[in-house]
């Protein structure tokens, strides 16, 4: 991975059951025609003893995250008369389950999917009622917490991983996988988390304060005999146009004295970024400029700035370093 690496990353499987007109099915050249039914169906969500039939809750429910097609409930109902029907729930914790009006052409027990709507606002267990005619049954939904790690621009939840494709010198290609481990390293009393790499001698150590500041214990300047230092590679509290700079570090190169520093500037914030035929939202675009004084001569103009893109809840999605020709793009990621 490039030296300046920052790995920044109720309910809708909808069973369309709209009002139907005449519907036919042809089997072995025999045409069966279902007539239009305008009268309401009859039935119940409960058996003859008053016990509710099964209700299955599908999907993961996360605080402050809108429900998706993965979130729906499957309700069991016993129809005693064919006709139109509609099931729905009450609204609890900012969510509800619903369906379009539909028609059943057969009596007996069947299952129906209700899509989820809304965004859970509170952690814990919420209790819903689903209604059909004069019957109703209850079910519960557990809303989980989305960790601080997963909400920001640099996920560090254990087991999360990212695979990057790298283009070197506009010709040579490479790929690397980084994974968050449970290993820690104390740096000036701060616990940095180890990111393992599929490449030997390419492990990284990162720390964040959950207040918008992200650090790497980096050896980016090891080529100048400069030891590792704590590098603030991202500050998501900054506005567009704001900059911050590392201290100036002194070292040597080929026996000549070197002084070097990095200035990072926020170029764009909360924008969409397209790469690898996909578009990612909530992206921060940074520009990293290196100031280099070699043997008393300013060599800064020889080093073109880097462009770095971090996406919320994903991490680093793109890194472009024109000097020396290194371009990296996230191929896939798995945030735990």
N, C-alpha and C positions, 0 to 999 in steps of 0.2 A: 504494500500500500504506500501511497505517496507520503513523504515525511510529514507534511502538514496535513494530517488526516483528521477530519472531524466527522464521526458517524452521528450525524446529528439525528428518525422516523416517528305502540307495541305493535309494523309487523306484517310482513307482507308476502309470503308465498301465496299469491292470490289465485284462488280457484274460481275462475270466471264462471259464474252461474247466473248470468243475466236472464231476463224474461225471454222465454223462447216462443217462437212461432211454431207452426207445424214442422215436425222433425221426422225424417224418415231414415230407415236403415235397410239396405238391400243385402240379403244373404242368400246365396244359392238361387239367385234370380227370383226370390220371394220378397216382395216389398212390404215392409211393415211401416205403417204411418201412425205417428203419435199425434192425436188431435190437440188443438189449442185448448188449454185449460185456464179459465179466468177465475175460477173459484178458489178460495184458500184451502190449503191442506189442513189436516188434523194430525195430532200426534203429541209426543211428550219427550222431554229430556230425562224422564224418570221411568223406572219399571213399575209394575203393578204394586209393589211394596213401598214405593216412594223413594227408592234408592236411585241416585243419579247414575246415569251411564258414564262411561269413561270420557275424560277430557284430557288431552295431551298438549302440553306447552312445548313449543319448538323454538330453538334459537337461544342466543345469549343476550341478556338484557343488562345494559351498562349505563350507569348514571351519566346524564348529559349527552348521550349518544342517541341520535334519532334511530328509530326502528327501521329495519330493512326487510327485503324479501325473505331473509332467513328467519324472521320472527313471525310466527303465526300459531294459532291453536287449532287442534282437530277435535271437533265435538261429535259425540255419538247421539243419534236421535232415532226414535222409533215412530215411523209414519203409519198412521192407521187409515188415512184417506189421502189420495193423491190431490195435488193442487199446488198453488203458489205458497212460498214460505220465505221467511227472512229471519236470521238470527243476529243478535247483537249483544254487546256487553255494556256495562256502565263504564264511566271514565274514572280511573284511579291513578294517582301518581303521574298525571299528564299523559296517560295512554288509554287506548280503547281498541277493541277488536270488532270488525264488522265485515259484511259481505253485501253484494248486490242481491236484489230480489231474484229468486230462482224458482224452478218448478220441479216437483218430483212426480214421475210417471208410474212409480211403483210404491207399494206399501212395504213395511218392514223396517228393519234396522239398517241405517247407513251412516257414514261419517261425512262431515262437512268441514271444510277449512275456512277459518275467519282470519283475514289479514289484520296485522297490527298497525296502529297509527300513533303518532305522537313521539314524545321524548321523555324517558323516565327522569325525574328530578331528584328523587330521594332514594338513598340506599335502603336495603332491607327487603322484607316480604310484603307484597301488596295483594289484597284479596279482591277478586273480581266476581261478578255474577254474570252469567250468560242467560239470555232470555229467548224463549220460543213460546208464543201464545200465552197460556196461563202457567207454564212451567218455567222454572229457573234452577240453575245449579251453580255452585261456587267452585272456584279454582284459585290457585295462588301463583304469583310470579315473583321470582327473586331477582332484585336488581343489584348488580355487582358494582364494585368500585373500579374505575379506570385509574390505574396507578399514575402518580406524578410522572414517572419515567415515560409512560406511553403517550402522555399528552404533549410533551415538548418536542424540541427539534433534535434531541440526541437521546434516543431510547437506550437505557442501560439495564433493562430487565433481564434476569438470568436466563440464558439459553437463546436469547435473540441473536439473529445472524443476518449477514448481508453478503451477497456475492457480487463482485465487481468485475467488469471487463475493462481492460486497460490497453490503450494503444500507445506504444512507445516509438518515438522517432518517426511517426506517421507510417510505420510499416509493421513492426513487430507487435504481436498481440499476446496478451497474457490474461489470466483470470486468478482471482484470489478470494478466499472465503474468510470472513471474520466472525467470531462468535464470542458473546459475553460469558465470562466464567465467574466462578465464585471467589477466585483468588484476589487478594488485595495486596497493595504495596503502600506502606506509609511514606509519604513525602512531606517533610516538615510538619509531621503530625496529622496530615490529611490522608484519608484512605482512598487511594486510586484503585479502580477496578481494571483487571487485566482482560484485554480482548485478545483471544488467541487467533492465530493466523494459519492458513494452510501452507504458508511459506515459512521456511525455517528462519529464525532470527528476525521475525517481523511482528512480534507481539507488541501491543500498544497498551498504555495505561491512561485511563480517563477518570475525570471527576467532575461533578456538577453540584451546585449548591441549591438547586431547585428554586432559584430566584432569577434564573435567566442567564447564569454564567457557566460556561463550559470550558474545561481545561484539559490539556494533555501534558503529561510528563514526557517531554519530547527530546529526542536527540537529533533534531533537524540540522543542527550546526556541528555535528560530530566531525565533519570533514574539515572543520577549522579548529579542531582540538578543543572545542567548547563542550563542556559536560551537559548532561540533561538539565532542563529547566522547566518550570511550570509556565505553560503557554496558554493564555486566554484566547482560544481560537474562535469563540462565538459569544456574543453578548446580545441576547434577543430583547433586551430592554432599550437598546439604542434605536434612534429614529433614522430614517433614510438621510444620508449625508453625514451622520456621526462617524467618528473614527476613534480608535484607540491604538496605542503603540506599546510594544515591549520595551524593556530597558535595552540599552546598547551593550552587546556582549563582545568581549575581546578574545582573540585567539590568534592563530598563525596558519599560514598556507604556504607551503614550499619554503618555509623559513621566514616569510615576510609577515609583518603584523597585519591583522585583520580586525575591523570593528563592524558589527552587523546588527540590524534590528528589523522588525516587521511592523508595518502599519496596516491595520485592517479597517476597511470602510464599508458601511452598509450602503449598497447601491439600490436595492429594491427590497420591499417587504410585503408579505402577504400577497404574492403574485402567483400566477400559474406558470408552470415551466414544462415545456414539451421535450422529451427525449425518448429514444428507442420506441417510437410510435405510440407513446402514451403521454398523457397530460397529468401532472401532479399539481395540486392546489396547496395553498398556505406555505409558500416557499420564500426563504430569505436568500438573497443574492449578495455575496460578499466579494470584495476585491482585496487581495493581499499583496502588498508592495514591499519588497525587500530593499533596504538601504545598505549598501556595501562599500566600505572604504578599505582598499587593499594597498598596503605599502604607501599610505598617504594619498592615494589617488581614488577619486570617487568613481566607482564602477557601477553605480546604480542604474544608469541608462542601459547597461548591457543585460539587465534582468527584467523581462517583461512581467507585469503583475499577473497573479493567478486569479481566476474566476471560480468561486466555490458556491454551490447551491445546497442548502439544507431544507428538507421538507418536514413539516410538523407530523409527528407520530411515525416518521420513517427514519430520518437521519440524513446522512450524506447521500445525495442522488447524483451529483455531477461535480467533477473537479478538472479544471483545465489549467495546465501549467505550460505556457509557451516556451519557457526557459527552465528545463530542457525538454521540450516536446513530450509531455506526459498528459494523456487525456483518459479520465476514468469515469465510467457510468455504472450506476447500479443496475444489475440485471434482474435480481429478485431479492426479496427480504422476507424475514419471518420474525415479527415482533411478538414476543411472548406476553 
